[in-house]
């Protein structure tokens, strides 16, 4: 979620009652429900990984939109709209970025599927894209599964990425074994005390 107060984004009482874990991710971005219906795609790149790419949010978004145009070619009515990936005027993916002098991260939470009940944990954010038009969550989003199979989506994403980069398949264990850098997570799991404190007016 973005670096805003949890009470602005979440129905805190429901989250506490149902023991829903809440993570504040280092890259910010909108609030995302994470379950078996979420597909994550992340690009973690050095500054020169994409020739000619200016390392600012909008150019990276534009580059990613071009890549996913290939993934969804002939499927739905895909486009990059403001900072979202959409079919028509329905959101299928949200994005977050982190950019430093030497590298950048662009990651997407794709709505392969979602459970209607889980949307009740989210509040309508104060800052919304213009195309949303104050629609509630269920009228604003749609599922990729209604347009293509999961395996087809993954295969197309790998193929489109392969047109930009040289790919090599590797498991997490192999990646960790090759790294000499100690991983220090920057995202934070909010405690129940953090969430309870958010209920108290400042």
Backbone torsions as a table, in degrees:
resi	resn	phi	psi	omega
1	UNK	NA	165.6	179.1
2	UNK	-72.6	167.3	-178.7
3	UNK	-82.2	56.8	174.7
4	UNK	-111.5	172.0	177.4
5	UNK	-67.9	134.4	-178.6
6	UNK	-54.1	-33.9	-177.6
7	UNK	-66.5	-18.8	177.5
8	UNK	-79.4	-18.7	-171.5
9	UNK	-115.4	-25.8	-171.0
10	UNK	-125.5	151.7	168.8
11	UNK	-82.5	87.8	-168.6
12	UNK	-57.9	-43.1	-177.5
13	UNK	-61.1	-41.2	178.8
14	UNK	-68.1	-40.4	179.1
15	UNK	-60.9	-44.2	179.0
16	UNK	-67.1	-43.5	-177.9
17	UNK	-60.2	-40.6	-176.1
18	UNK	-96.0	6.9	177.4
19	UNK	54.6	50.1	179.2
20	UNK	-85.9	121.1	177.2
21	UNK	-65.6	141.9	179.2
22	UNK	-126.6	126.9	179.8
23	UNK	-117.7	130.0	172.8
24	UNK	-95.5	107.1	-174.4
25	UNK	-82.8	150.0	-172.2
26	UNK	-65.2	-25.0	-175.4
27	UNK	-89.9	-1.7	-177.4
28	UNK	71.8	-144.0	-176.5
29	UNK	92.8	174.3	-178.0
30	UNK	-73.5	170.6	-179.8
31	UNK	-77.2	134.0	-174.6
32	UNK	-126.8	131.2	169.0
33	UNK	-81.8	125.4	-178.0
34	UNK	-111.5	120.6	174.4
35	UNK	-153.4	-163.7	-176.4
36	UNK	-65.0	-15.6	-179.6
37	UNK	-89.7	0.6	-179.4
38	UNK	-95.9	133.7	173.4
39	UNK	-116.7	124.3	179.3
40	UNK	-100.3	136.6	171.2
41	UNK	-130.9	122.7	-178.1
42	UNK	-125.7	138.0	171.3
43	UNK	-110.0	117.6	178.7
44	UNK	-115.3	106.0	-165.0
45	UNK	-130.0	147.9	168.4
46	UNK	-72.9	163.2	-172.8
47	UNK	-62.1	-24.7	-177.8
48	UNK	-104.5	13.5	-175.3
49	UNK	-64.3	-35.7	179.4
50	UNK	-115.8	104.9	-176.3
51	UNK	-55.2	131.8	175.8
52	UNK	82.2	-3.4	-178.5
53	UNK	-79.0	123.9	175.4
54	UNK	-80.4	129.0	-173.4
55	UNK	-84.2	72.2	172.1
56	UNK	-134.7	157.8	-173.8
57	UNK	-54.3	-48.2	-174.8
58	UNK	-64.7	-47.0	177.8
59	UNK	-60.4	-37.6	178.3
60	UNK	-66.6	-41.2	177.1
61	UNK	-60.9	-43.7	-179.5
62	UNK	-62.7	-42.9	177.4
63	UNK	-60.4	-45.8	-178.8
64	UNK	-65.1	-36.7	177.9
65	UNK	-60.9	-38.2	177.0
66	UNK	-65.1	-40.1	178.9
67	UNK	-63.5	-44.6	-178.1
68	UNK	-76.3	-17.5	169.9
69	UNK	-59.6	-36.4	177.2
70	UNK	-70.4	-40.0	-179.7
71	UNK	-61.1	-42.9	-173.5
72	UNK	-103.1	19.7	179.3
73	UNK	-59.0	125.0	-179.9
74	UNK	78.8	6.7	-178.1
75	UNK	-120.4	125.2	178.3
76	UNK	58.3	-153.8	176.8
77	UNK	-126.1	67.9	-170.1
78	UNK	-74.6	141.7	168.0
79	UNK	-163.0	164.6	170.9
80	UNK	-89.0	118.9	-176.9
81	UNK	-123.2	115.7	-170.1
82	UNK	53.8	-116.1	179.5
83	UNK	-110.5	17.5	-176.7
84	UNK	-116.5	155.4	167.1
85	UNK	-95.0	132.8	-174.2
86	UNK	-136.7	156.2	161.2
87	UNK	-105.6	109.0	-175.4
88	UNK	67.2	-115.2	176.8
89	UNK	-117.3	24.3	178.5
90	UNK	-115.6	128.4	-175.8
91	UNK	-73.3	134.2	174.6
92	UNK	-119.8	-10.0	-179.0
93	UNK	-162.4	139.0	176.1
94	UNK	-115.1	154.7	-171.6
95	UNK	-125.4	154.3	172.6
96	UNK	-143.9	152.6	-176.3
97	UNK	-138.1	154.8	168.8
98	UNK	-139.2	127.0	-174.9
99	UNK	-128.9	126.4	174.1
100	UNK	-121.4	-176.5	-177.1
101	UNK	-64.6	-32.7	-172.5
102	UNK	-111.4	-10.1	-178.9
103	UNK	-158.8	169.2	179.7
104	UNK	-146.7	154.3	177.8
105	UNK	-127.1	132.4	172.7
106	UNK	-129.8	114.3	178.6
107	UNK	-127.3	150.4	-173.1
108	UNK	-127.1	137.9	171.1
109	UNK	-104.7	108.0	-179.4
110	UNK	-91.7	139.0	178.6
111	UNK	-88.9	80.8	174.0
112	UNK	-63.6	-43.9	177.3
113	UNK	-156.6	164.3	174.7
114	UNK	-153.9	156.3	177.4
115	UNK	-98.0	127.2	-177.6
116	UNK	-53.8	-41.5	-175.3
117	UNK	-61.7	-32.5	-177.5
118	UNK	-68.9	-23.4	179.9
119	UNK	-66.6	-19.1	-178.4
120	UNK	-71.3	-12.5	177.0
121	UNK	-78.4	-13.4	-174.5
122	UNK	-101.9	139.0	170.9
123	UNK	-90.3	159.1	171.6
124	UNK	-72.6	117.1	-175.8
125	UNK	-65.2	154.6	179.3
126	UNK	-67.7	-37.7	178.3
127	UNK	-101.8	114.8	-178.4
128	UNK	-128.2	152.9	175.9
129	UNK	-64.0	148.7	-176.7
130	UNK	-59.6	-37.0	-175.2
131	UNK	-70.5	-13.1	179.3
132	UNK	-67.9	-35.1	176.5
133	UNK	57.6	38.6	176.9
134	UNK	61.8	19.5	176.4
135	UNK	-67.7	148.5	175.6
136	UNK	-72.8	173.6	-173.5
137	UNK	-59.4	-42.4	-174.6
138	UNK	-69.9	-27.8	177.7
139	UNK	-86.0	-11.8	-172.9
140	UNK	-97.8	-28.2	-173.4
141	UNK	-114.0	162.9	173.9
142	UNK	-146.8	168.0	-174.2
143	UNK	-99.2	134.8	175.1
144	UNK	-65.5	-30.2	-176.5
145	UNK	-60.2	-21.0	178.9
146	UNK	-77.5	-6.0	-175.5
147	UNK	-119.9	-27.1	-177.8
148	UNK	-159.9	161.5	179.4
149	UNK	-76.9	157.6	179.5
150	UNK	-61.5	-43.2	-179.2
151	UNK	-64.9	-36.7	178.5
152	UNK	-66.5	-42.1	178.0
153	UNK	-60.5	-46.7	-178.7
154	UNK	-65.1	-43.5	-179.5
155	UNK	-62.9	-43.6	179.5
156	UNK	-65.3	-37.2	179.4
157	UNK	-66.0	-42.2	177.8
158	UNK	-63.5	-43.3	-179.6
159	UNK	-63.8	-44.6	-179.6
160	UNK	-65.3	-39.3	178.2
161	UNK	-66.5	-36.6	178.7
162	UNK	-65.3	-20.7	176.1
163	UNK	-77.5	-13.0	-178.8
164	UNK	-108.7	-28.9	-174.2
165	UNK	-136.2	161.8	169.1
166	UNK	-86.7	122.3	-173.1
167	UNK	-104.6	146.7	173.0
168	UNK	-141.9	124.0	-179.2
169	UNK	-73.6	135.9	179.8
170	UNK	-153.5	142.7	175.3
171	UNK	-81.1	164.7	-178.5
172	UNK	-60.0	-38.1	-178.8
173	UNK	-62.2	-40.1	-179.7
174	UNK	-66.8	-38.4	179.0
175	UNK	-65.5	-44.6	-179.8
176	UNK	-64.3	-36.3	-178.5
177	UNK	-67.3	-29.9	-178.0
178	UNK	-84.9	-11.7	-175.3
179	UNK	-95.1	132.2	175.4
180	UNK	-99.0	3.8	-177.4
181	UNK	-96.5	130.2	177.1
182	UNK	-72.5	129.1	-179.0
183	UNK	-78.9	123.1	178.0
184	UNK	-120.0	98.3	-176.2
185	UNK	-61.5	136.8	179.5
186	UNK	-102.1	-17.9	174.6
187	UNK	-74.9	156.8	-173.9
188	UNK	-131.0	132.4	171.6
189	UNK	-82.4	122.1	178.9
190	UNK	-76.1	134.2	179.4
191	UNK	-80.5	167.1	175.1
192	UNK	-62.0	-32.6	177.2
193	UNK	-64.8	-39.8	176.6
194	UNK	-59.5	-45.2	-177.2
195	UNK	-70.7	-39.3	177.9
196	UNK	-64.3	-37.3	178.4
197	UNK	-64.6	-29.5	-179.6
198	UNK	-69.0	-18.7	178.5
199	UNK	-77.1	-19.7	-176.8
200	UNK	-86.3	122.5	179.3
201	UNK	-57.8	138.1	-179.9
202	UNK	-70.1	NA	NA
